């Protein structure tokens, strides 16, 4: 069985410049993801897909390979993660190298752990899913969500206007960390999320989407909370 980890790290981040290699608590943020992937012991190949020479050099310093650079077509603002994954797998095939499973990871997800990756892979193979990825529970039932139009409130689901929160089924959202995929299934559908995808529930403290400077500070705070005391043990 052959597995590849593909960390997607283009150079043209707009909202936070050089986001993918910016220091996060003293180390390039991409290094946390590389370390988790390597420590998981799941992968025969750990690579970074980038169009940026500086990102490539830093990735290699922390133990990832950069066997080829990303094309301009998949390095713009409109390319999807599935586009990047398709391109990487095709480039490996041109080098006569194929994989049974692939894990596509985001470089600004420092909360990823080797244990979570192993759990995802176990779920993917045992349940025979096409894809497995981390999810987080919504803090409030989305069945009781409202629209606000011209300051007027309207229920999204009027039938639940009087339903108690505790009586509603929990709902979840993509945590934005990684997608572990069956390569054969992905190459058939070209979709990361299919009708046969599985989710691994993680806590609110185990991920944070980083789009702004405030997000960055909150993520660092969460990370320090999660790892408090570890350096002393």
C-alpha positions in Angstrom: 0.0 0.0 0.0 1.4 3.4 -1.1 0.3 6.7 0.4 1.2 10.3 -0.6 0.8 13.4 1.5 0.2 16.5 -0.6 0.5 19.8 1.3 -0.9 22.6 -0.9 1.1 25.9 -0.4 1.0 28.4 -3.2 2.9 31.6 -2.9 0.2 34.1 -3.7 -1.8 34.4 -0.5 -3.6 37.7 -0.5 -5.3 38.4 2.8 -2.2 37.5 4.9 0.9 37.9 2.7 3.3 34.9 2.8 0.8 33.2 5.0 2.0 29.7 4.3 5.5 30.2 5.7 4.8 33.0 8.2 6.2 32.3 11.7 3.6 30.7 14.0 4.8 30.8 17.6 8.3 31.0 16.2 8.3 28.4 13.4 7.0 28.6 9.8 3.4 27.5 10.0 3.8 24.9 7.3 6.4 23.1 9.5 3.7 22.0 11.9 1.8 20.2 9.2 5.0 18.6 7.8 6.0 17.3 11.2 2.6 15.8 11.9 2.6 14.0 8.5 6.1 12.6 8.9 5.4 11.5 12.5 2.3 9.7 11.5 4.3 7.1 9.6 1.6 6.7 7.1 3.2 8.0 4.0 5.7 6.8 1.4 5.9 10.3 0.0 5.5 13.6 1.8 5.5 16.5 -0.8 4.6 20.2 -1.0 2.8 21.5 -4.0 3.9 25.1 -4.5 4.8 27.6 -7.2 7.1 29.4 -4.9 10.9 28.8 -4.6 11.1 30.1 -1.0 8.2 27.9 0.2 9.9 25.0 -1.5 13.2 25.6 0.2 11.5 25.9 3.7 9.4 22.8 3.1 12.6 20.8 2.2 14.4 22.1 5.3 11.6 20.5 7.4 11.6 17.2 5.6 9.2 17.4 2.7 10.0 16.9 -0.9 9.2 19.2 -3.8 9.7 17.0 -6.9 8.1 19.5 -9.2 6.6 23.0 -9.0 3.0 23.8 -9.4 1.7 25.1 -12.7 0.5 28.6 -13.2 -3.0 27.2 -13.9 -3.3 25.7 -10.4 -1.6 28.6 -8.6 -4.2 31.3 -9.2 -7.2 32.3 -7.1 -9.6 30.1 -9.0 -8.0 26.7 -8.9 -9.6 24.3 -6.5 -8.0 21.8 -4.1 -9.3 19.0 -6.3 -7.5 20.7 -9.3 -4.2 20.7 -7.4 -4.6 17.1 -6.3 -5.4 16.0 -9.9 -2.3 17.8 -11.2 0.0 16.3 -8.6 -1.2 12.8 -9.1 -0.9 13.2 -12.9 2.7 14.4 -12.6 3.6 11.5 -10.4 2.1 9.1 -13.0 4.3 10.7 -15.6 7.2 9.6 -13.4 5.7 6.1 -13.2 4.7 6.5 -9.6 1.2 5.8 -8.4 -0.5 5.8 -5.0 -3.4 3.9 -3.4 -4.3 6.8 -1.0 -3.6 10.5 -0.9 -4.0 13.0 1.9 -4.3 16.6 0.7 -3.5 19.0 3.6 -3.6 22.8 4.1 -0.3 24.4 5.3 -2.0 26.8 7.7 -3.6 24.0 9.8 -1.0 23.7 12.6 -3.5 21.8 14.8 -3.3 18.6 12.7 -1.7 15.8 14.7 -0.3 12.4 13.6 -2.9 10.7 15.8 -5.7 12.5 13.9 -4.2 11.4 10.5 -4.0 7.8 11.6 -7.6 7.9 12.8 -8.7 9.3 9.5 -6.8 6.7 7.5 -8.2 3.9 9.6 -11.7 5.2 9.1 -11.2 5.6 5.4 -10.0 2.1 4.9 -12.2 0.2 7.3 -15.4 2.0 6.2 -14.4 2.0 2.5 -15.2 5.7 2.2 -14.1 7.7 -0.8 -12.9 10.5 1.5 -12.5 11.2 5.2 -12.0 14.7 6.7 -12.2 16.4 10.1 -15.5 18.2 11.0 -16.5 20.4 13.9 -20.0 20.8 15.4 -21.8 24.1 14.9 -22.1 25.9 18.2 -25.8 26.6 17.7 -28.4 24.5 15.8 -28.5 25.6 12.2 -32.2 24.5 12.0 -33.0 27.6 14.0 -31.0 30.0 11.8 -32.6 33.2 10.5 -32.2 35.5 7.5 -31.8 39.2 8.2 -33.0 41.3 5.2 -33.5 45.0 5.6 -33.4 44.4 9.4 -36.3 42.0 9.2 -35.8 38.6 10.7 -37.1 35.5 8.8 -36.7 31.9 9.8 -34.7 29.6 7.5 -36.7 26.7 8.7 -40.0 28.0 10.1 -41.0 24.5 11.2 -38.3 24.7 13.9 -39.2 28.1 15.3 -40.4 26.6 18.5 -38.3 23.4 18.6 -36.0 23.2 21.6 -32.3 23.3 20.8 -31.7 20.0 22.6 -34.2 18.2 20.4 -32.5 19.1 17.2 -29.9 16.8 15.5 -26.4 18.2 15.8 -24.8 19.5 12.6 -21.2 19.9 11.6 -19.0 21.8 9.2 -15.7 21.1 7.4 -12.8 22.0 9.7 -10.6 23.0 6.8 -7.6 20.9 7.6 -7.2 17.9 5.2 -8.9 15.4 3.0 -7.7 11.7 3.0 -8.9 10.1 -0.2 -9.0 6.8 -2.0 -7.1 7.7 -5.2 -9.0 5.4 -7.5 -12.3 6.9 -6.3 -11.1 10.4 -6.6 -9.8 9.9 -10.1 -13.3 8.7 -11.1 -15.2 11.5 -9.5 -12.7 14.4 -9.4 -14.4 15.4 -6.2 -13.0 15.6 -2.7 -16.5 15.3 -1.1 -18.8 12.6 -2.5 -21.9 10.8 -1.4 -19.6 8.3 0.3 -17.5 10.6 2.5 -16.8 10.2 6.2 -16.1 12.7 8.9 -13.9 12.7 12.1 -15.3 14.9 14.8 -12.8 17.3 16.4 -13.3 19.9 19.1 -13.7 23.6 18.7 -10.2 24.0 20.1 -8.6 21.6 17.6 -8.8 23.8 14.6 -9.1 27.5 13.6 -9.6 29.0 10.1 -6.9 31.7 9.6 -8.0 34.4 7.2 -7.2 37.6 9.1 -4.6 39.0 11.6 -7.2 38.4 14.4 -7.6 34.8 13.3 -3.8 34.4 13.5 -3.7 35.6 17.1 -6.7 33.5 18.1 -5.1 30.4 16.5 -1.8 31.0 18.4 -3.8 31.3 21.6 -5.7 28.1 21.0 -2.5 26.2 20.1 -0.8 27.4 23.3 -3.8 26.3 25.3 -3.8 22.9 23.7 -0.1 22.4 24.4 0.2 24.0 27.8 2.5 22.0 30.1 3.8 19.7 27.4 7.2 21.3 27.4 7.4 20.8 31.1 6.5 17.1 31.1 
